[in-house]
Amino acid sequence: MDFIDLHTHTCYSDGTSTVENSLKCADKLELSLFSVTDHNTVDAYDEIDSLRYLFRGDILPGVELSTVFYGEVIEVLGYGINIVE
């Protein structure tokens, strides 16, 4: 059975974990698929690129975007995004 986690946050938004610790934990849990979905930023992916060796599974680039829908603030998860500088 494969285990995945597609909704995690790092210290780049409201999480408390560093990118390094997040990757190490995902690897320790033997996740097959992992995504960092920080709020309104993909800055963690700069570090993920350099620390990729810490996690043996697949990484799906993601982000959690805040927006307003009918006057209410909602958050939308986006996956498979192309992260460019």
N, CA, C and O of each residue as an XYZ file, in Angstrom:
340
protein
N       0.848     -1.179      0.000
C       0.000      0.000      0.000
C       0.892      1.240      0.000
O       1.876      1.311      0.736
N       0.536      2.208     -0.831
C       1.267      3.464     -0.897
C       0.603      4.491      0.014
O      -0.621      4.545      0.140
N       1.444      5.299      0.640
C       0.951      6.393      1.472
C       1.425      7.699      0.876
O       2.548      7.803      0.383
N       0.545      8.709      0.928
C       0.867     10.011      0.360
C       0.489     11.107      1.357
O      -0.326     10.892      2.254
N       1.085     12.270      1.188
C       0.691     13.466      1.928
C       0.802     14.633      0.959
O       1.898     15.030      0.565
N      -0.346     15.171      0.585
C      -0.394     16.228     -0.423
C      -0.788     17.585      0.141
O      -1.126     18.493     -0.617
N      -0.749     17.735      1.462
C      -1.119     19.026      2.056
C      -0.250     19.279      3.283
O      -0.669     19.046      4.417
N       0.963     19.758      3.038
C       1.880     20.070      4.130
C       2.332     21.518      4.020
O       2.321     22.113      2.943
N       2.725     22.062      5.148
C       3.208     23.436      5.202
C       4.568     23.450      5.872
O       4.854     22.632      6.747
N       5.397     24.381      5.453
C       6.718     24.551      6.053
C       6.777     25.919      6.723
O       5.787     26.650      6.763
N       7.938     26.246      7.241
C       8.117     27.550      7.882
C       8.078     28.701      6.869
O       8.167     29.866      7.259
N       7.947     28.391      5.588
C       7.772     29.450      4.594
C       6.365     30.041      4.643
O       6.130     31.117      4.093
N       5.427     29.351      5.293
C       4.103     29.949      5.519
C       3.749     29.732      6.982
O       4.453     30.237      7.856
N       2.698     29.008      7.273
C       2.284     28.876      8.675
C       2.696     27.559      9.315
O       2.202     27.224     10.392
N       3.581     26.808      8.686
C       4.090     25.576      9.280
C       5.250     25.860     10.218
O       5.796     26.963     10.230
N       5.620     24.864     10.997
C       6.743     25.028     11.920
C       7.962     24.231     11.487
O       9.040     24.398     12.058
N       7.817     23.381     10.504
C       8.889     22.502     10.068
C       9.728     23.151      8.972
O       9.207     23.853      8.106
N      11.021     22.908      9.026
C      11.887     23.339      7.936
C      11.665     22.416      6.744
O      11.071     21.346      6.878
N      12.134     22.829      5.603
C      12.053     21.983      4.415
C      12.847     20.701      4.648
O      12.379     19.609      4.324
N      14.022     20.830      5.198
C      14.859     19.661      5.470
C      14.138     18.662      6.367
O      14.109     17.467      6.073
N      13.559     19.148      7.454
C      12.844     18.253      8.367
C      11.618     17.632      7.703
O      11.320     16.459      7.928
N      10.913     18.400      6.898
C       9.729     17.878      6.204
C      10.097     16.728      5.278
O       9.406     15.710      5.244
N      11.181     16.886      4.528
C      11.617     15.823      3.623
C      12.083     14.592      4.390
O      11.787     13.463      3.999
N      12.809     14.810      5.474
C      13.272     13.680      6.295
C      12.088     12.923      6.899
O      12.083     11.692      6.919
N      11.089     13.652      7.390
C       9.905     13.005      7.972
C       9.130     12.228      6.912
O       8.686     11.107      7.164
N       8.967     12.815      5.731
C       8.259     12.132      4.643
C       8.981     10.844      4.272
O       8.345      9.826      3.999
N      10.299     10.889      4.263
C      11.078      9.696      3.933
C      10.961      8.651      5.036
O      10.814      7.462      4.756
N      11.027      9.093      6.283
C      10.903      8.167      7.420
C       9.542      7.470      7.416
O       9.440      6.295      7.770
N       8.507      8.192      7.018
C       7.165      7.618      6.928
C       6.984      6.753      5.684
O       5.939      6.132      5.493
N       8.013      6.721      4.845
C       8.004      5.957      3.604
C       6.856      6.359      2.679
O       6.218      5.513      2.054
N       6.608      7.668      2.606
C       5.581      8.155      1.692
C       6.046      7.921      0.258
O       7.232      8.038     -0.048
N       5.111      7.595     -0.601
C       5.459      7.427     -2.012
C       5.289      8.731     -2.790
O       5.899      8.913     -3.843
N       4.455      9.640     -2.266
C       4.190     10.915     -2.924
C       4.017     11.979     -1.856
O       3.344     11.757     -0.849
N       4.629     13.141     -2.081
C       4.667     14.204     -1.081
C       4.542     15.550     -1.788
O       5.063     15.734     -2.888
N       3.850     16.484     -1.149
C       3.720     17.823     -1.700
C       3.766     18.853     -0.580
O       3.119     18.690      0.455
N       4.527     19.903     -0.793
C       4.501     21.063      0.100
C       3.529     22.060     -0.518
O       3.688     22.464     -1.669
N       2.529     22.449      0.252
C       1.512     23.377     -0.239
C       1.422     24.574      0.697
O       0.382     24.833      1.303
N       2.529     25.298      0.805
C       2.543     26.498      1.635
C       1.534     27.513      1.111
O       1.161     27.492     -0.061
N       1.101     28.399      2.004
C       0.142     29.440      1.642
C       0.785     30.506      0.764
O       1.712     31.196      1.188
N       0.289     30.632     -0.448
C       0.623     31.728     -1.357
C       2.112     31.877     -1.665
O       2.574     32.973     -1.984
N       2.855     30.793     -1.571
C       4.267     30.841     -1.906
C       4.771     29.466     -2.320
O       4.304     28.438     -1.832
N       5.734     29.475     -3.232
C       6.420     28.242     -3.622
C       7.901     28.316     -3.260
O       8.713     27.564     -3.798
N       8.249     29.217     -2.355
C       9.649     29.432     -1.981
C      10.325     28.177     -1.444
O      11.536     28.025     -1.604
N       9.586     27.284     -0.819
C      10.177     26.058     -0.270
C      10.804     25.202     -1.365
O      11.722     24.429     -1.093
N      10.325     25.328     -2.589
C      10.820     24.475     -3.670
C      12.252     24.795     -4.082
O      12.924     23.950     -4.674
N      12.731     25.997     -3.782
C      14.153     26.294     -4.005
C      15.004     25.375     -3.125
O      16.005     24.820     -3.576
N      14.591     25.224     -1.870
C      15.304     24.330     -0.956
C      15.069     22.866     -1.311
O      15.985     22.048     -1.222
N      13.873     22.544     -1.702
C      13.571     21.159     -2.055
C      14.496     20.685     -3.164
O      14.965     19.547     -3.141
N      14.757     21.544     -4.126
C      15.664     21.171     -5.216
C      17.038     20.769     -4.690
O      17.621     19.789     -5.154
N      17.549     21.516     -3.734
C      18.898     21.228     -3.231
C      18.921     20.106     -2.197
O      19.975     19.522     -1.946
N      17.778     19.797     -1.597
C      17.698     18.747     -0.567
C      16.949     17.513     -1.052
O      16.575     16.657     -0.250
N      16.734     17.421     -2.339
C      15.914     16.347     -2.930
C      16.369     14.955     -2.507
O      15.544     14.049     -2.384
N      17.647     14.775     -2.287
C      18.206     13.472     -1.917
C      17.686     12.956     -0.574
O      17.855     11.776     -0.267
N      17.060     13.810      0.225
C      16.567     13.395      1.548
C      15.272     12.592      1.482
O      14.888     11.953      2.462
N      14.600     12.622      0.340
C      13.313     11.934      0.201
C      13.342     11.039     -1.030
O      13.629     11.501     -2.134
N      13.049      9.769     -0.840
C      13.136      8.789     -1.931
C      11.884      8.704     -2.790
O      11.930      8.136     -3.881
N      10.776      9.250     -2.327
C       9.530      9.176     -3.085
C       9.432     10.271     -4.142
O      10.396     10.987     -4.413
N       8.251     10.381     -4.727
C       7.987     11.417     -5.732
C       7.489     12.686     -5.051
O       6.819     12.631     -4.019
N       7.824     13.825     -5.641
C       7.362     15.115     -5.133
C       6.484     15.767     -6.184
O       6.879     15.908     -7.341
N       5.291     16.162     -5.771
C       4.340     16.849     -6.640
C       4.324     18.325     -6.237
O       3.853     18.652     -5.148
N       4.826     19.220     -7.086
C       4.831     20.642     -6.728
C       3.409     21.148     -6.468
O       2.480     20.849     -7.218
N       3.266     21.915     -5.395
C       1.945     22.421     -5.048
C       2.007     23.753     -4.331
O       3.077     24.232     -3.956
N       0.831     24.340     -4.149
C       0.676     25.610     -3.441
C      -0.768     25.702     -2.954
O      -1.677     25.133     -3.559
N      -0.964     26.423     -1.859
C      -2.314     26.706     -1.376
C      -2.554     28.204     -1.551
O      -1.902     29.026     -0.908
N      -3.491     28.546     -2.422
C      -3.750     29.936     -2.770
C      -4.990     30.452     -2.058
O      -6.014     29.771     -1.991
N      -4.881     31.666     -1.527
C      -6.029     32.328     -0.900
C      -6.706     33.211     -1.931
O      -6.045     33.898     -2.710
N      -8.027     33.187     -1.927
C      -8.794     34.019     -2.850
C     -10.140     34.329     -2.207
O     -10.453     33.841     -1.121
N     -10.917     35.135     -2.886
C     -12.247     35.481     -2.397
C     -13.275     34.943     -3.384
O     -13.166     35.146     -4.594
N     -14.270     34.258     -2.846
C     -15.339     33.680     -3.659
C     -16.674     34.065     -3.032
O     -16.971     33.669     -1.905
N     -17.471     34.827     -3.752
C     -18.739     35.338     -3.235
C     -18.561     36.008     -1.877
O     -19.349     35.794     -0.956
N     -17.527     36.812     -1.771
C     -17.291     37.578     -0.559
C     -16.657     36.818      0.596
O     -16.440     37.390      1.664
N     -16.361     35.554      0.401
C     -15.753     34.728      1.446
C     -14.331     34.353      1.044
O     -14.073     34.003     -0.108
N     -13.420     34.432      1.999
C     -12.055     34.001      1.737
C     -12.024     32.476      1.731
O     -12.482     31.832      2.676
N     -11.482     31.908      0.662
C     -11.321     30.457      0.564
C      -9.880     30.160      0.173
O      -9.155     31.033     -0.304
N      -9.489     28.939      0.379
C      -8.156     28.502     -0.011
C      -8.285     27.350     -0.993
O      -9.062     26.417     -0.789
N      -7.502     27.437     -2.064
C      -7.564     26.466     -3.144
C      -6.197     25.805     -3.286
O      -5.178     26.489     -3.379
N      -6.179     24.485     -3.304
C      -4.932     23.757     -3.493
C      -4.686     23.553     -4.981
O      -5.580     23.146     -5.724
N      -3.460     23.842     -5.402
C      -3.072     23.654     -6.793
C      -1.885     22.699     -6.854
O      -0.940     22.828     -6.075
N      -1.932     21.743     -7.777
C      -0.891     20.726     -7.887
C      -0.352     20.637     -9.310
O      -1.026     21.004    -10.273
N       0.876     20.142     -9.419
C       1.482     19.934    -10.722
C       1.864     21.236    -11.392
O       1.963     21.313    -12.616
N       2.075     22.248    -10.587
C       2.400     23.548    -11.150
C       3.853     23.587    -11.633
O       4.710     22.861    -11.129
N       4.104     24.432    -12.600
C       5.455     24.609    -13.127
C       6.095     25.758    -12.371
O       5.705     26.913    -12.537
N       7.074     25.442    -11.544
C       7.729     26.462    -10.725
C       8.940     26.976    -11.487
O       9.896     26.246    -11.746
N       8.870     28.274    -11.843
C       9.972     28.910    -12.551
C      10.381     30.159    -11.791
O       9.595     30.744    -11.046
N      11.624     30.549    -11.995
C      12.110     31.764    -11.320
C      11.940     32.966    -12.199
O      12.293     34.076    -11.801
